[in-house]
Amino acid sequence: MHSHENTEILARPPGGLLGGWISRSELALQLGVSEDTLRRWDALRSGPPCVRAGRKVFYRRTTVLEWLEEQETTVSRRKRYGGRR
């Protein structure tokens, strides 16, 4: 298998029912934040949208990527217009 094929396999979410979803613990690891931070963002409605299935919390991968892009735009605006110091 070539390295290009490996990249495609890693980028493709696993199949099955939850293929396009990520758990709170997985997202915390990916973002380098704690699960408590994700809980706090959820309570403040400042983090990526999530869904609950009983006690489990899941995030749609595509929605998390969109949320990250929105954060990038917000940071750029703050820098441009002076924001907090």
Order of alpha helices (4+ residues) and beta strands (2+ residues): alpha-beta-alpha-alpha-beta-beta-alpha
